[in-house]
């Protein structure tokens, strides 16, 4: 799983074949740490269908500001560089799967 920076973010969300889900997180965010395990598992389960990347907002404040990340954890799905969905908060794995499946159905 790729950890993006301000130098790599735009290319990662625009040049990836298919949709990409970005986990915006911070080290001080307890729910972000909990979500990390689920996000890692989902990245394996959705391999080939959805790209999985992470952005530490403490190190990349400009990206968080540009995309108006107001709450954490925040998962944002991009397709061809355009935001198509956003999930804010820590949800159980089954809920995230349902959200991802619904989003993938919209973009494919």
DOSEPA-97406 format. One record per residue: residue in one letter; y negated, z negated, x negated of N, C-alpha, C, O, CB in turn. Coordinates in Angstrom, 1 decimal, padded with zeros to 4 digits. Each point is the difference from the previous one (the first is absolute). Glycine has a CB too. Layout:
! residues N
rest/nY/nZ/nX/caY/caZ/caX/cY/cZ/cX/oY/oZ/oX/cbY/cbZ/cbX
a/Y/Z/X/Y/Z/X/Y/Z/X/Y/Z/X/Y/Z/X
...
***
This chain:
! residues 108
rest/nY/nZ/nX/caY/caZ/caX/cY/cZ/cX/oY/oZ/oX/cbY/cbZ/cbX
x/001.2/000.0/-000.8/-001.2/000.0/000.8/-001.2/000.0/-000.9/-000.1/-000.8/-000.9/001.3/-000.4/002.8
x/-002.2/002.0/-001.6/-001.2/000.2/-000.8/-001.1/-000.9/000.4/-000.2/-000.3/001.2/000.8/002.7/-001.4
x/-001.2/-003.0/-000.8/-001.2/-000.9/000.2/-001.2/000.9/-000.3/-000.2/000.5/-001.1/001.4/-002.7/000.5
x/-002.0/002.5/001.6/-001.1/001.0/-000.1/-001.3/-000.7/-000.5/-000.2/-001.2/000.2/001.2/002.6/001.6
x/-001.8/-000.6/-002.5/-001.3/-000.5/-000.4/-001.0/001.0/000.5/000.3/001.0/000.7/000.6/-002.1/-002.8
x/-002.2/000.8/001.9/-001.1/000.9/000.4/000.2/001.4/-000.6/-000.4/001.0/000.6/-001.2/-003.0/-000.3
x/002.2/002.1/-001.5/000.2/001.2/-000.6/001.2/000.8/000.6/000.0/001.3/-000.1/-001.0/-002.3/-002.0
x/001.9/000.4/002.6/001.2/000.7/000.5/000.2/000.0/001.5/000.8/000.7/000.6/000.3/-001.4/-002.6
x/-002.0/000.0/002.8/000.2/-000.1/001.4/-000.1/001.3/000.7/000.9/000.4/000.8/-001.9/-002.7/-001.0
x/-000.1/003.0/000.1/-000.3/001.2/000.7/001.2/001.1/-000.2/000.4/000.6/001.0/-002.9/-001.0/-001.1
x/002.9/000.6/-001.1/001.0/000.9/-000.3/001.3/-000.4/000.7/000.8/000.8/000.5/-001.9/-000.2/-002.7
x/001.4/-001.9/002.2/001.3/-000.5/000.6/000.0/000.2/001.5/001.1/000.3/000.5/-001.0/-002.0/-002.3
x/-001.2/001.6/002.5/000.1/000.2/001.4/-000.2/001.4/000.5/000.3/000.3/001.1/-001.2/-002.6/-000.9
x/000.3/003.1/-001.1/-000.2/001.4/000.4/001.0/001.0/-000.5/000.3/001.0/000.6/-002.7/-001.5/-000.6
x/003.0/000.2/-001.1/001.0/000.9/-000.6/001.4/-000.3/000.3/000.9/000.8/-000.4/-002.5/-000.5/-001.4
x/001.9/-001.4/002.4/001.4/-000.4/000.3/000.5/000.9/001.2/-000.7/000.3/000.9/000.3/-002.7/-001.7
x/001.6/002.9/000.6/000.6/000.8/001.1/000.4/-000.9/001.1/000.9/-000.8/-000.1/-000.1/002.6/-001.5
x/-001.5/-001.7/002.7/000.3/-000.9/001.2/-000.9/-001.2/000.0/-000.8/-000.2/-000.9/003.1/001.0/000.8
x/-002.0/-001.7/001.1/-000.9/-001.2/000.1/000.3/-001.0/-001.1/001.0/-000.1/-000.6/-001.0/000.5/003.1
x/-001.1/-001.2/-002.7/000.1/-001.1/-001.0/-000.5/-001.3/000.7/-001.0/000.0/000.7/000.6/001.6/-002.6
x/001.1/-002.7/001.7/-000.5/-001.3/000.5/-000.5/-000.8/-001.2/000.7/-000.2/-001.0/001.0/000.3/003.0
x/-002.9/-000.6/-001.8/-000.6/-000.8/-001.1/-000.1/-001.5/000.4/-000.5/-000.3/001.1/-000.9/002.3/-001.8
x/002.0/-002.8/-000.1/-000.1/-001.5/000.2/-001.2/-000.5/-000.7/000.0/-000.1/-001.3/002.5/-000.1/001.5
x/-003.6/-000.1/000.5/-001.2/-000.7/-000.6/000.3/-001.5/000.0/000.3/-000.6/001.0/-001.9/002.5/-000.2
x/001.5/-002.5/-002.0/000.4/-001.4/-000.2/-000.9/-000.7/-001.0/-000.8/000.7/-000.7/003.2/-000.1/001.3
x/-002.2/-001.9/-000.7/-000.8/-000.8/-000.9/000.9/-001.2/-000.5/000.9/-000.4/000.8/-003.1/001.1/000.2
x/002.0/-001.1/-002.2/000.9/-001.1/-000.5/-000.2/-001.3/000.7/000.9/-000.8/000.1/-001.0/001.9/-002.3
x/-001.1/-001.3/002.8/-000.3/-001.3/000.7/000.6/000.0/001.5/-000.1/-001.0/000.7/-002.0/000.8/-002.1
x/002.6/001.3/001.8/000.5/000.2/001.4/001.5/-000.3/000.1/000.8/000.7/-000.4/-002.6/001.1/000.8
x/002.1/-003.0/000.2/001.4/-000.4/000.2/000.8/001.0/000.8/001.1/000.3/-000.4/-001.9/-002.7/000.3
x/000.3/002.8/001.3/000.7/001.0/000.8/000.3/001.3/-000.8/001.0/000.7/000.3/-002.1/-001.7/001.7
x/000.2/001.4/-002.9/000.2/001.2/-000.8/001.2/-000.2/-000.9/000.8/001.0/-000.1/-003.2/-000.5/000.1
x/002.6/-001.7/-000.5/001.2/-000.2/-000.9/001.3/000.0/000.9/001.0/000.5/-000.5/-002.5/-001.9/-001.1
x/001.4/000.9/002.8/001.2/000.1/000.9/000.3/001.4/000.3/001.2/000.4/000.0/-001.8/-002.7/000.9
x/-000.4/003.1/-000.6/000.2/001.4/000.4/000.6/000.8/-001.2/000.6/001.0/000.3/-002.5/-001.2/001.4
x/001.6/-000.2/-002.9/000.4/000.8/-001.2/001.5/000.2/000.0/000.4/001.1/-000.3/-002.3/-002.1/-000.9
x/002.7/000.1/001.6/001.5/000.1/000.0/000.4/001.0/001.1/000.8/000.9/-000.3/-000.6/-003.3/-000.4
x/-000.8/002.3/001.9/000.3/001.0/001.0/-000.5/001.4/-000.4/000.7/001.0/000.3/-000.9/-002.8/001.4
x/-001.0/001.9/-002.2/-000.5/001.3/-000.4/000.9/000.7/-001.1/000.2/001.2/000.1/-002.5/-002.1/000.4
x/002.8/000.1/-001.4/000.9/000.5/-001.0/001.3/000.6/000.6/000.5/001.0/-000.3/-001.5/-002.6/-001.4
x/001.5/000.8/002.7/001.3/000.4/000.7/-000.3/001.3/000.8/000.8/000.9/000.0/000.0/-003.3/000.1
x/-001.9/002.4/000.6/-000.3/001.2/000.8/-000.2/001.2/-000.9/000.4/001.1/000.5/-001.4/-002.6/001.3
x/000.5/001.3/-003.0/-000.3/001.2/-000.8/001.4/000.7/-000.4/000.0/001.2/-000.2/-002.1/-002.3/-000.7
x/003.1/000.3/000.8/001.3/000.6/-000.3/000.6/000.6/001.3/000.6/001.1/-000.1/-000.2/-002.8/-001.7
x/-000.5/001.1/002.9/000.5/000.5/001.2/-000.7/001.3/000.5/000.7/000.8/000.7/-000.1/-003.2/-000.1
x/-001.8/002.5/-000.9/-000.8/001.2/000.5/-000.2/001.0/-001.1/-000.9/000.9/000.1/-000.2/-002.3/001.6
x/001.8/001.3/-002.8/-000.1/000.9/-001.2/000.1/001.4/000.5/001.0/000.3/000.7/-000.1/-002.0/-002.3
x/-001.8/002.6/001.2/000.1/001.4/000.4/-000.7/000.3/001.3/-000.3/001.1/000.3/002.4/-001.0/-001.5
x/-002.4/-001.1/002.0/-000.7/000.1/001.3/-001.5/-000.5/-000.1/-000.8/000.5/000.7/003.0/-000.7/000.5
x/-002.4/-000.8/-002.1/-001.3/-000.6/000.0/-000.2/-000.6/-001.4/000.9/-000.7/-000.6/-000.8/000.1/003.0
x/-001.2/001.0/-003.0/-000.3/-000.6/-001.3/-000.6/-001.4/000.1/-000.7/-000.3/001.0/000.2/002.6/-001.9
x/000.8/-003.2/000.0/-000.4/-001.4/000.0/-000.8/-000.3/-001.3/000.5/000.2/-001.1/001.5/-000.8/002.5
x/-003.2/000.2/-001.2/-000.8/-000.4/-001.2/-000.8/-001.3/000.4/-000.1/-000.4/001.1/-000.1/002.8/-001.8
x/-000.4/-003.0/-000.4/-000.7/-001.3/000.2/-001.3/000.1/-000.7/-000.2/000.7/-001.0/002.3/-001.9/001.1
x/-003.1/000.5/000.5/-001.3/-000.2/-000.6/-000.4/-001.4/000.0/-000.1/-000.7/001.1/-000.6/003.0/-000.3
x/000.4/-002.9/-002.0/-000.5/-001.3/-000.1/-001.5/000.0/000.2/-000.7/000.6/-000.8/002.5/-001.3/-000.8
x/-002.3/000.2/002.7/-001.4/000.1/000.4/-000.9/-000.8/-000.9/-001.2/000.2/-000.1/001.9/000.2/002.4
x/-000.2/-001.4/-003.0/-000.8/-000.8/-001.0/-000.4/000.9/-001.2/-001.0/-000.2/-000.5/002.2/-001.9/001.3
x/-000.3/003.0/-001.1/-000.2/000.8/-001.2/-000.7/001.4/000.4/-000.4/000.7/-000.9/002.4/-001.8/-000.2
x/-001.9/001.4/002.4/-000.5/001.3/000.5/-000.9/-000.2/001.2/000.3/000.5/001.1/001.8/000.6/-002.0
x/-003.1/-001.9/000.8/-000.9/-000.3/001.1/-000.6/001.2/000.7/-000.2/000.1/001.2/-000.3/-002.2/-002.3
x/000.2/003.1/000.3/-000.6/001.3/000.5/000.9/000.7/001.0/-000.5/000.5/001.0/-000.7/-000.3/-003.1
x/002.5/-000.2/001.8/000.9/000.6/001.0/000.1/-000.8/001.3/-000.1/000.6/001.0/001.5/000.3/-003.0
x/-001.3/-002.2/001.9/000.0/-000.8/001.2/-001.3/000.2/000.8/000.1/000.0/001.2/001.4/-001.7/-002.4
x/-002.6/001.8/000.6/-001.3/000.2/000.7/000.0/001.3/000.7/-000.4/000.1/001.1/-000.8/-001.6/-002.8
x/001.6/002.5/000.9/000.0/001.4/000.6/000.8/000.1/001.2/-000.4/000.7/001.0/000.1/000.2/-003.3
x/001.5/-001.5/002.3/000.9/000.1/001.2/-000.2/-001.2/000.9/000.9/-000.2/000.9/000.7/001.5/-002.3
x/-002.6/-002.1/001.3/-000.4/-001.1/000.9/001.2/-001.0/000.2/000.3/-000.3/001.2/-002.0/001.8/-000.1
x/002.3/-001.9/-002.2/001.1/-001.0/000.1/-000.6/-001.3/000.2/-000.7/-000.6/-000.9/002.2/002.0/-000.6
x/-001.4/-002.0/002.7/-000.6/-001.2/000.4/001.0/-001.2/000.1/-000.5/-001.2/-000.1/-001.2/002.5/001.3
x/002.9/-001.0/-001.0/001.0/-001.1/000.1/001.3/000.4/-000.8/000.2/001.2/-000.3/-001.1/-001.8/002.5
x/001.6/-000.4/-002.7/001.2/000.2/-000.8/001.1/-000.8/000.6/-000.1/-001.0/000.7/-001.3/001.3/-002.8
x/002.6/000.2/001.8/000.3/001.3/-000.6/-000.4/001.1/000.9/-000.1/-000.1/001.3/002.0/-000.9/-002.5
x/-002.1/002.2/000.7/-000.4/001.2/000.7/000.8/001.1/-000.5/000.0/000.4/-001.2/-002.3/-001.3/001.6
x/003.1/001.5/000.5/000.8/001.2/-000.3/-000.7/001.2/000.6/-000.3/000.0/001.3/002.5/-001.3/-001.4
x/-002.6/002.3/-000.7/-000.7/001.2/000.6/000.9/001.2/-000.3/000.4/000.2/-001.2/-002.7/-001.2/000.9
x/002.6/001.8/001.3/000.7/001.2/-000.2/-000.9/001.2/-000.1/-000.9/000.2/000.9/002.9/-001.2/000.4
x/-001.8/001.8/-002.3/-000.8/001.2/-000.2/000.9/001.2/000.1/001.2/000.0/-000.5/-002.9/-001.2/-001.0
x/001.2/002.3/002.0/000.7/001.3/000.0/-001.0/001.1/-000.4/-001.0/000.2/000.6/002.7/-001.0/001.3
x/-001.4/001.4/-003.0/-000.9/001.0/-000.6/-001.4/-000.6/-000.3/-001.0/000.7/000.2/002.3/001.1/001.0
x/-001.3/-003.0/-001.6/-001.2/-000.7/-000.3/-000.8/-000.6/001.1/-001.1/-000.6/-000.2/001.0/002.1/-001.6
x/000.6/-001.3/003.0/-000.7/-000.5/001.2/000.7/-001.2/000.6/001.3/000.0/000.1/-002.1/002.3/000.4
x/000.1/-003.4/-000.2/000.6/-001.2/000.6/000.6/000.4/001.4/-000.8/000.5/000.8/-000.8/-002.0/-002.1
x/002.8/001.2/001.5/000.6/000.3/001.3/000.5/-001.3/000.8/000.2/000.0/001.2/000.5/002.2/-002.1
x/-000.6/-003.3/000.1/000.3/-001.3/000.7/-000.3/-001.1/-000.9/-000.1/000.1/-001.3/001.9/001.0/002.6
x/-001.9/-002.3/-000.7/-000.3/-001.2/-000.8/000.6/-001.2/000.7/000.0/-000.2/001.2/-002.2/001.2/-002.0
x/002.8/-001.9/000.0/000.7/-001.2/000.5/-000.6/-001.2/-000.8/000.1/000.0/-001.2/002.0/001.2/001.9
x/-002.8/-002.1/000.0/-000.6/-001.1/-000.7/000.7/-001.3/000.4/000.2/-000.3/001.1/-002.4/001.5/-001.1
x/002.7/-001.9/-001.1/000.7/-001.3/000.2/001.4/000.2/-000.5/000.5/001.0/-000.4/-001.9/-001.5/002.4
x/002.1/-000.7/-002.0/001.4/000.0/-000.5/000.9/000.0/001.3/000.0/-001.0/000.8/-000.7/-000.3/-003.0
x/001.5/002.3/002.3/000.9/000.1/001.2/001.4/-000.1/-000.5/000.3/000.2/-001.2/-001.9/001.3/002.4
x/002.5/-001.9/-000.3/001.4/000.0/-000.4/000.5/001.5/-000.3/-000.6/001.0/000.4/001.0/-003.0/001.1
x/000.6/002.1/-002.3/000.5/001.3/-000.5/000.2/000.9/001.2/-000.3/001.2/-000.1/001.4/-002.3/-001.9
x/-000.4/000.7/003.0/000.3/000.8/001.2/-001.3/000.6/000.6/000.0/001.1/000.5/002.1/-002.5/-000.1
x/-003.1/000.6/-000.3/-001.3/000.5/000.5/-000.6/001.1/-000.8/-000.5/001.0/000.5/000.1/-003.3/000.5
x/000.4/002.0/-002.3/-000.5/001.0/-000.9/000.8/001.3/000.1/-000.6/001.1/000.0/-000.2/-002.9/-001.6
x/002.1/001.7/001.7/000.8/001.2/000.1/-000.4/000.8/001.3/-000.1/001.2/-000.1/002.0/-002.3/-001.1
x/-002.1/000.4/002.3/-000.3/000.7/001.2/-001.4/000.7/-000.1/-000.2/001.1/000.4/001.5/-002.8/000.9
x/-002.2/001.0/-002.0/-001.4/000.6/-000.2/000.2/001.2/-000.9/-000.6/001.1/000.2/-000.5/-003.4/000.0
x/001.8/002.2/-001.3/000.2/001.2/-000.9/000.7/001.1/000.7/-000.5/001.2/-000.1/000.6/-002.8/-001.8
x/000.9/001.3/002.7/000.7/001.1/000.7/-000.9/000.7/001.0/000.0/001.2/000.1/002.1/-002.5/-000.3
x/-002.9/000.5/000.9/-001.0/000.6/000.9/-001.0/000.9/-000.7/-000.4/001.1/000.4/000.7/-003.1/001.1
x/-000.8/001.5/-002.6/-001.0/000.8/-000.8/000.7/001.3/-000.6/-000.6/001.0/000.1/-000.6/-003.2/-000.7
x/002.4/002.1/000.1/000.7/001.2/-000.5/000.2/001.0/001.1/-000.1/001.2/-000.3/001.2/-002.6/-001.5
x/-000.8/000.9/003.0/000.2/000.9/001.1/-001.3/000.8/000.3/000.0/001.2/000.5/001.8/-002.7/000.5
x/-003.0/000.8/-001.2/-001.2/000.7/000.3/-000.4/001.1/-001.0/-000.6/001.0/000.3/-000.2/-003.2/000.7
x/001.2/001.9/-002.3/-000.5/000.9/-001.0/001.0/001.1/-000.4/-000.3/000.9/-000.8/-001.0/-002.8/-000.1
x/002.5/001.9/001.4/001.0/001.0/-000.3/000.2/001.0/001.0/000.8/000.9/-000.1/000.3/-002.5/-001.3
***
